[in-house]
Structure formats: structure tokens, C-alpha cells
Amino acid sequence: MPERAFRYLIRPARLRSVLVAAGLLLFAPPAAEARKLTDVFHDELAGLELEPIGDALADTVASTYPVASASASVAYVYNPRLEIFERQTRVLGPIIGERAETIGAGEMDVTATYSYVHPITINGQDLSDLMNVTTVGGRVIAFPVPGGVMLANGAFTNFLPVQVFADLDVEANIITPGVTYGLTPNLDVNITLPLIQTSLDVTATDTVPDPRLPQFALKPGDPNARTRTQRFSESAFGIGDVLFRLKYVFARGEPVDLAAGLGLSLPSGDPENLQGTGDTLLTPSLILSRVFADRFEPLLNLGVAINANNVDRSVFLWAVGGTAQIIGPLTGALVFLGRNELSAQTDTIEAPFFFQIERNDIYDVAIGFRYLFLEKFILSANVLVPLNDDGLRAAAVPTAQLEYLFSVPR
């Protein structure tokens, strides 16, 4: 088989990184102290062009995990007949999404929220069963063989194709304390700071030569033929991106209550440990809601997460749904959520061995319940279920929250 019949992808100068990436390096150095999770992609898996997946994973954990509503479950609703604000507890607020009502001047709401995020697919591909393509841009994915090797069919070649199976397993346990305070009857302020424990396990199994290319089969017993598996694992704990939010109600009454929101996300989390985006995000939004018959409250949210570091990577956000009193102090919530990216959120992969980073339209539904007890405590449970395959997705994202509402002496 003439050598010119194949164009191999990897240059000799990158031989070492490719051997490591394919799992062919037998004596990988032990993990150094203070390693980052994404070091796995830059070190052990260098050469597979997977570095951008670290950014994508970080963006998923830091940006698309469910951020609990800044609206308190209990609100003070304006009664136009009496011209006063009345405490409203029959229909509790949404768990995910915002309603226009404010908490009330001098009222404070403290929450502790837990979410579990475990992405299992990227654009519909199973992250636990990724297999490299045989060619990229017409070039065989292969590595050089110094001195060359004779194939079973009698042809001579100085490179061999490689098949790699990769299993990427990332998890995030997120505890988010939050505080909402009513500065005035119309203005609420909120701050949340996620505490994130992340872990990353990567298993790579390589086979040389690639059995999908039988023309490269080796003679029986050839030492260049091999199948090996290596596993790399890292975990980290740290803070995520701190989020400040304001909400101002500027219209109450028929047909809806109308409020404006403004969020500011600061890059306090570490992207290399999948705990932050590394970007500053400014999110203006419009919030519409209305309580009907003291039992049902539909809502609509429209906003744009403006990426101050790269405006092209801004995201249009929306939510539509509502909450309803089921029985007594129990409220149910159903909210549909959309995240429409203006462009891919991370750099594309130069040589996409497994997949390519793409612009995504992400749709989810949040289903949850809230229960009021002891007049000031609210216990909430929610699950976020994906409605499509775009982006890095979990099968479901469960969330639980404990909330306490009290008045602050003024």
C-alpha cells in the first residue's frame, strides 16, 4: 500500500502528546499538587484537541445550572381597593423563573438551595461512549511509527491509525445561599453565591491499528498492535460566579404586573475547575405576572445575558409558565425555559476528533412544588427536564430549597 495513499493528521513534533492522548504513554507522571480539572484535557489528553470541552463543561455547570428565583415565595401584593400592600401566601412564587411581585419593604428572605448537575450527552452524543472519527478533513487520524512497519498485506507504512473510546464523566454538587431584601415596596435586591464541588473522570481506551481500517492490519504478533486503557480523575471545591440581582416593579394592576430585572454575574468562580465561566454577564430582563382568584399566577420572563467579555457570545433567555395553589399551603409550578445562544459559547475545536462545539438552542421544563409551614418557612423541590438534545445536557437536574422569611427592624 503506497504511503502517499494516506495523509496522517498528526505531525511528528506532536508524537508525544498524541501517544499520551491515545493512552499509549505507559509512564504518565503522577498528578501534581493543585492540579485543575481541565489539566486532564491539556495534559493526559493533549493532542485529541479536547481542550475546548473543558470550557464547555465549565459554561454548563456555571451558566446553565438552575438558578433559583430571586423572588421570595411570599410577596406583598398591592390591593387597589384598599390602597395598601397585603401579604399574599396562597400562591407561592416560582422556584425557577421570576414573578413581578416584590417581597415587601423591610422584609428579608434567606434561602439555601441544592442542585445536582450531571451532564451525560453533548448534542445527543453519549459522553460515556465517545468514539473518534477515522478521518478529519480527509486526513487519517494516526500517529507516526519511527522506522516504519510492514503491514499484513505486504505494504510498508510509517504511520498507524488509532481508534479511541473516551468516557467523560463530570458531576457538580451545588449549594447556593441567597438573600433577598426589600429596599422599598417596589424594589428588591438579591445576592447569591454558589458553592460548587466538581469532579471529572476520564477513561480513554485506544486500539492500534484502528480496526475500522482493515487495510492497516498488522501481522500476527507485531508489537505495534495494542489495546490499552487509562483513567484520569480530579475533583475540586470552590465558589462559583457571584450573582447580584435587582427587581423593580413599575406597573401594578390590569392586565398584568410589570417589573424590570437586572442581574450582574461576576467571574469569581474558577473555569479551570468547572466552577465559573470566566466572563462578566449583565442580564436585563422584563418580568410579567398576575395573580388570578388568589390561586393561579402565570408569568413571562424575557431577558438577554450580555457577555461583557465577548458580546457575540450573549444569550437570549426566556421563561413562560406559572404557579397554582394545589391544596392549602402546597403550590405547584410549571415553567418552560429557553436559552438561545447568539453564537457558540466556547472556541470551536480545530480538529474535532469526537465532536464539535456548536451554537445551541436549549429548552427545558421546570416542574416543582413549594410547601409553606410554620408561617415563615418554605420547603421546595424541583426537577429540570431537558426538552431537546442541544449542548451538554443532564437527564434531569434535581433541586431542593429551604427558605425563611422575616422582617428586619427598621
C-alpha positions in Angstrom: 0.0 0.0 0.0 1.8 3.2 -1.1 2.4 5.7 1.6 1.1 8.6 -0.5 -2.4 7.0 -0.3 -2.8 8.3 3.2 -2.4 11.7 4.8 -2.0 11.4 8.5 -3.2 14.0 10.8 -0.6 14.2 13.5 2.8 15.8 12.8 5.9 14.1 14.3 6.5 17.0 16.5 3.3 16.2 18.3 4.1 12.5 18.7 4.4 12.6 22.5 1.2 14.4 23.0 -0.7 12.1 20.7 0.7 9.0 22.5 -0.4 10.4 25.8 -3.8 11.3 24.4 -4.4 7.9 23.0 -3.4 6.2 26.2 -0.1 4.9 24.7 2.2 6.6 27.1 2.9 4.0 29.8 4.6 6.1 32.3 2.4 9.1 32.8 3.7 11.3 35.6 1.8 11.4 38.9 -0.7 14.2 39.4 0.9 17.3 40.7 -0.5 19.3 43.6 -3.0 22.0 42.9 -4.0 20.5 39.6 -7.0 21.8 37.9 -9.8 19.6 36.5 -9.2 20.8 32.9 -5.5 19.8 33.2 -6.7 16.4 32.2 -7.6 17.8 28.8 -4.4 19.8 28.5 -2.0 17.1 29.7 -3.2 13.5 29.6 -5.5 14.1 26.7 -3.4 16.6 24.8 -3.4 16.0 21.1 -7.0 15.0 21.0 -8.0 18.6 20.6 -10.3 18.3 23.6 -9.2 21.5 25.4 -12.4 23.4 24.5 -14.6 20.8 26.1 -13.2 22.0 29.5 -14.6 25.5 28.7 -17.9 23.9 27.6 -18.2 21.9 30.7 -17.4 25.0 32.9 -20.0 27.0 31.0 -22.6 24.3 31.5 -22.0 24.0 35.3 -21.7 27.7 35.9 -24.3 29.1 33.5 -27.0 26.6 32.8 -27.5 25.0 36.2 -30.8 26.1 37.7 -30.5 29.5 39.4 -33.3 29.7 42.0 -35.7 32.6 41.7 -34.8 35.9 43.3 -38.5 36.4 44.1 -39.5 35.3 47.5 -42.2 32.7 47.8 -44.3 35.1 49.9 -44.9 38.5 48.5 -46.8 41.7 49.3 -49.4 42.4 46.7 -51.0 45.8 46.2 -54.7 45.9 46.9 -56.1 48.8 44.7 -59.4 48.7 46.5 -57.8 49.3 50.0 -54.8 51.1 48.5 -52.5 49.0 50.7 -50.0 46.2 50.3 -51.2 42.8 51.6 -49.1 39.8 52.5 -50.1 37.1 50.0 -49.3 33.4 50.9 -51.9 31.4 49.0 -50.0 31.2 45.7 -46.3 30.8 46.4 -43.8 32.1 43.9 -42.0 30.1 41.2 -38.8 28.0 42.1 -37.3 28.7 38.7 -38.3 31.9 36.9 -39.4 35.3 38.3 -42.7 36.9 39.2 -43.2 40.7 39.3 -44.3 41.0 42.9 -41.8 42.2 45.4 -41.1 40.8 48.9 -42.2 44.0 50.7 -40.2 46.9 52.2 -38.1 45.8 55.2 -38.7 42.1 54.5 -35.8 39.7 54.1 -35.8 36.2 52.5 -32.9 33.8 53.2 -32.6 30.6 51.1 -30.3 27.6 50.8 -30.6 25.8 47.5 -29.0 22.5 46.5 -28.7 21.3 42.8 -27.1 18.2 41.3 -25.8 18.6 37.7 -24.5 15.5 35.8 -24.2 16.1 32.1 -24.5 12.8 30.1 -24.7 14.0 26.5 -23.3 16.6 24.1 -25.6 17.4 21.1 -27.2 14.0 21.6 -23.9 12.0 21.8 -23.4 9.9 24.9 -20.4 11.3 26.9 -19.7 7.9 28.3 -19.2 6.3 24.9 -17.4 8.7 22.6 -15.5 7.2 19.6 -13.2 9.2 17.4 -13.9 9.6 13.7 -11.5 7.9 11.3 -10.6 11.0 9.3 -10.8 14.7 9.8 -10.7 16.9 6.7 -9.7 13.9 4.6 -6.7 13.0 6.8 -6.5 9.8 8.7 -6.3 10.1 12.5 -2.9 8.4 13.1 0.5 8.7 14.7 3.9 8.2 13.1 5.8 5.0 13.6 9.6 5.7 13.7 11.4 3.4 11.3 8.1 2.3 9.8 6.3 -1.1 9.9 5.3 -3.8 7.4 1.5 -4.4 7.2 -0.2 -7.8 6.9 -0.9 -7.1 3.2 2.8 -6.6 2.5 2.6 -2.8 2.3 5.0 -0.6 4.2 3.9 2.5 6.2 5.4 4.9 8.7 2.2 5.7 10.5 -0.7 3.7 12.0 -4.3 4.8 12.6 -5.7 4.8 16.1 -9.2 4.2 17.5 -10.0 5.9 20.8 -13.0 5.4 23.0 -13.5 8.2 25.6 -15.7 8.2 28.7 -16.2 11.7 30.1 -17.9 11.8 33.5 -18.5 15.2 35.1 -20.6 16.0 38.2 -21.4 19.1 40.2 -23.0 19.4 43.6 -24.0 23.0 44.1 -25.1 24.6 47.3 -26.3 28.2 46.8 -27.0 30.5 49.8 -29.1 33.5 48.8 -30.6 36.6 50.4 -33.4 38.9 49.0 -34.2 42.2 50.8 -37.0 44.6 50.1 -35.5 48.1 50.0 -38.8 49.7 49.1 -42.3 48.4 48.3 -41.2 48.3 44.7 -37.5 47.4 44.8 -35.9 44.1 45.8 -32.2 43.3 45.9 -30.7 39.8 45.9 -27.3 38.2 46.1 -26.4 34.5 45.6 -23.0 32.8 45.9 -22.8 29.2 44.7 -20.5 26.8 46.5 -19.6 24.1 44.0 -18.0 20.7 44.3 -17.0 19.4 40.9 -15.4 16.1 39.8 -14.1 14.8 36.5 -13.4 11.3 35.5 -12.0 10.5 32.1 -11.3 7.0 30.7 -9.5 6.6 27.4 -9.2 3.2 25.6 -7.1 3.1 22.4 -6.6 0.4 19.8 -3.8 0.4 17.3 -4.2 -0.1 14.4 -7.8 1.2 14.1 -9.9 -2.0 13.3 -12.2 0.2 11.2 -9.4 0.5 8.6 -8.6 -3.2 7.8 -6.1 -2.1 5.2 -3.8 -1.2 8.1 -4.0 -4.7 9.8 -0.6 -5.8 11.2 0.9 -9.3 11.0 0.1 -11.5 14.0 2.4 -10.8 17.0 3.5 -7.4 15.7 4.5 -5.4 18.9 3.0 -2.2 17.4 -0.5 -3.7 17.8 -2.0 -2.8 21.2 -5.2 -2.0 23.2 -4.8 -0.1 26.4 -7.0 1.8 28.8 -6.1 4.7 31.1 -8.2 6.6 33.6 -7.7 10.1 35.0 -9.7 11.6 37.8 -9.7 15.0 39.5 -12.1 16.8 41.9 -12.3 20.3 43.4 -14.3 22.5 45.7 -14.7 26.3 45.4 -17.1 29.2 45.0 -18.9 29.8 41.7 -19.8 33.1 40.0 -21.4 35.5 42.4 -24.7 36.9 41.2 -26.3 40.2 42.1 -30.0 40.9 41.1 -32.3 43.9 41.3 -36.1 43.9 40.6 -38.2 47.0 40.3 -42.0 46.9 39.9 -43.1 49.9 37.8 -46.7 48.9 37.0 -49.4 47.1 39.0 -52.9 46.3 38.1 -54.8 45.2 35.0 -53.9 43.4 32.8 -50.6 42.3 34.5 -48.0 43.4 37.0 -44.8 44.6 35.2 -41.3 44.6 36.6 -37.8 45.1 35.3 -34.9 42.9 36.4 -31.1 43.4 36.2 -28.6 40.7 37.0 -24.8 41.0 37.3 -22.7 37.8 37.3 -19.1 38.3 38.3 -16.4 35.8 37.4 -15.4 34.7 40.9 -15.5 31.0 40.1 -12.6 29.1 38.6 -13.3 28.0 35.0 -10.4 25.5 35.1 -12.2 23.6 37.9 -15.6 23.9 36.1 -16.9 26.4 38.6 -17.2 29.6 36.6 -17.5 31.0 33.1 -14.6 33.4 33.4 -16.9 36.1 32.0 -18.8 39.1 33.3 -22.5 38.8 32.4 -25.1 41.6 32.6 -28.7 40.5 32.3 -31.5 43.0 31.9 -34.9 41.4 31.8 -38.7 42.1 31.6 -40.9 40.3 34.1 -44.7 40.0 33.7 -47.1 38.1 36.1 -50.5 38.3 37.6 -52.4 36.5 40.4 -55.9 35.4 39.5 -58.5 34.3 42.0 -55.8 34.1 44.7 -54.9 30.6 43.3 -53.1 30.9 40.0 -50.2 33.1 38.8 -49.0 32.9 35.2 -45.6 34.5 34.4 -43.5 35.6 31.4 -39.7 36.5 31.6 -37.7 37.9 28.7 -34.0 38.8 29.1 -30.6 38.9 27.5 -27.4 37.7 29.2 -24.9 40.2 27.7 -21.4 38.8 27.8 -19.2 41.8 28.6 -16.0 39.9 27.5 -17.4 38.8 24.2 -20.8 40.3 23.1 -21.1 37.8 20.3 -21.5 35.1 23.0 -24.5 36.7 24.6 -27.6 34.6 25.2 -31.3 35.3 24.9 -33.3 33.9 27.9 -37.0 33.4 28.3 -39.4 31.6 30.7 -43.1 31.1 30.5 -45.3 29.2 32.9 -47.0 29.7 36.2 -47.7 28.6 39.7 -51.0 27.4 41.2 -52.3 26.6 44.7 -53.0 22.8 44.8 -54.3 22.5 48.3 -53.8 24.5 51.4 -50.2 25.6 51.8 -49.0 23.4 48.8 -48.2 25.2 45.5 -47.2 23.6 42.2 -45.1 25.2 39.5 -44.6 24.5 35.8 -42.2 26.7 33.8 -40.8 26.3 30.3 -37.3 27.8 29.9 -35.3 28.7 26.8 -31.7 29.6 26.3 -30.9 30.7 22.7 -27.2 31.4 22.2 -26.2 34.0 19.7 -23.0 32.0 18.9 -21.0 29.1 20.3 -20.1 29.8 23.9 -16.5 28.5 23.6 -13.9 28.1 20.9 -14.6 25.5 18.2 -12.3 22.5 18.1 -9.6 22.8 15.4 -9.5 19.1 14.8 -12.8 17.6 16.0 -11.8 14.0 16.8 -15.1 13.3 18.7 -17.5 16.2 18.3 -17.6 19.9 17.5 -18.6 22.8 19.8 -21.7 24.4 18.3 -24.2 27.2 18.9 -27.1 25.8 20.9 -30.8 26.4 21.5 -31.6 24.8 24.9 -35.1 24.2 26.1 -36.1 22.8 29.5 -39.2 22.4 31.6 -39.1 23.0 35.4 -41.6 21.1 37.5 -41.8 21.7 41.2 -43.7 22.1 44.4 -43.5 24.5 47.3 -44.9 24.0 50.8 -45.4 26.7 53.4 -45.1 25.7 57.1 -44.8 27.5 60.4 -45.9 30.6 58.5 -42.3 31.7 57.6 -40.6 28.6 56.3 -41.0 27.2 52.7 -39.7 23.9 51.5 -39.3 23.5 47.8 -38.5 20.6 45.4 -37.9 21.0 41.6 -36.7 19.0 38.7 -35.4 20.5 35.5 -36.0 18.2 32.5 -34.5 18.8 29.0 -36.8 19.1 26.0 -34.1 18.8 23.4 -30.5 17.5 22.9 -28.6 20.7 22.1 -25.4 21.3 24.2 -24.2 19.5 27.2 -27.2 18.0 28.9 -28.2 16.1 32.0 -31.0 13.6 32.0 -32.6 15.8 34.8 -31.4 18.3 37.3 -33.0 18.0 40.7 -33.1 21.0 43.1 -34.2 21.4 46.7 -34.5 24.6 48.7 -35.2 25.7 52.2 -36.5 29.3 52.6 -37.1 31.6 55.6 -38.9 34.9 55.5 -38.6 37.5 58.3 -39.0 41.2 58.9 -35.9 43.4 59.5 -36.2 46.1 62.2 -36.0 49.5 60.6 
